[in-house]
């Protein structure tokens, strides 16, 4: 399972009578695979890797995800019960498992998001343009009184006006399709907004295409027509952002010599139950096990998973398609010739 693990006992097949069979059954039942005791140094390293994963970019810096780091023996055992096939062994054998939760309703945290941005703003400068005057009362009312004035050097830390903050919250709700409405209203309302935007986007593309062909349309629309994006569902948008953080976490673990194993073969409802995850709001796109890698001997055959596939380890990487079949240059299907 890629991890330095508890070795499962091999049941005794040389049983000649019923008494020995019963004794063997008792031994086998009491020696079922159990979760290994986690190495706390590995758990701390994984926790630091999660801190690095927060540097992953997200849409409008909304960070629509949460992570539960499961590392105690009892909780690993409970989590493994809702993992399918060999995934249960991986959870038990690893030192910790990061359960990534995608927030489908991050629009409900509008006040928290606004406070987060304001707390990380630089205080407004005295010689700022008049356009940002409405940022001063907002900053003065929300920022701590002990803030020391300093020069603005970062785009992400510059003072934001109340209008800009409102626009950011509106864009998050639009792209994430997560509106602060009751759930029985949120679903149809979100579907209606996505449908309306898709229709408008279709007509905008048509007008933009016809504008270049007919002069009369170019006179009616002298400037380029603003094209609209295709909106995803709330779950899709949240999971796209969550997967970026999960990938950064895996890379950080690998750089520290830890083995990782991302998995989606889980019973999500059961995982939510044992970990106390609120129903309806969070989806679970994947879980990632991390731990000390299992070093096989030279003559030891690599293990296979439930479907008979072996995975690479110790520099013996699993195969991939040829680069030319995956990466194109400038257009789909065109070879990326850089020579």
Secondary structure, DSSP 8 states (H G I E B T S, - for coil): --B-------------SHHHHHHHHHHHHHT--------HHHHHHHHHHHHHHTTS--GGG---EEEEEE-SHHHHHHHHTTB-TTHHHHHHHSSEEEEEEEETTGGGGHHHHHHHHHHTS----TT--GGGHHHHHHHHHHS-TT--------GGGS---HHHHHHHHHHHHHHH---SS-HHHHHHHHHHHHHHHHHHHHHHHHHHHHHTT-HHHHHHS-S----------HHHHHHHHHHHHHHHHHHHHHHTTEEEEEE--B-HHHHHHHHT--TTTEEEEEEEEEEEB----TT----B-TTS-B--BTTB------HHHH-BSSSTT-B----
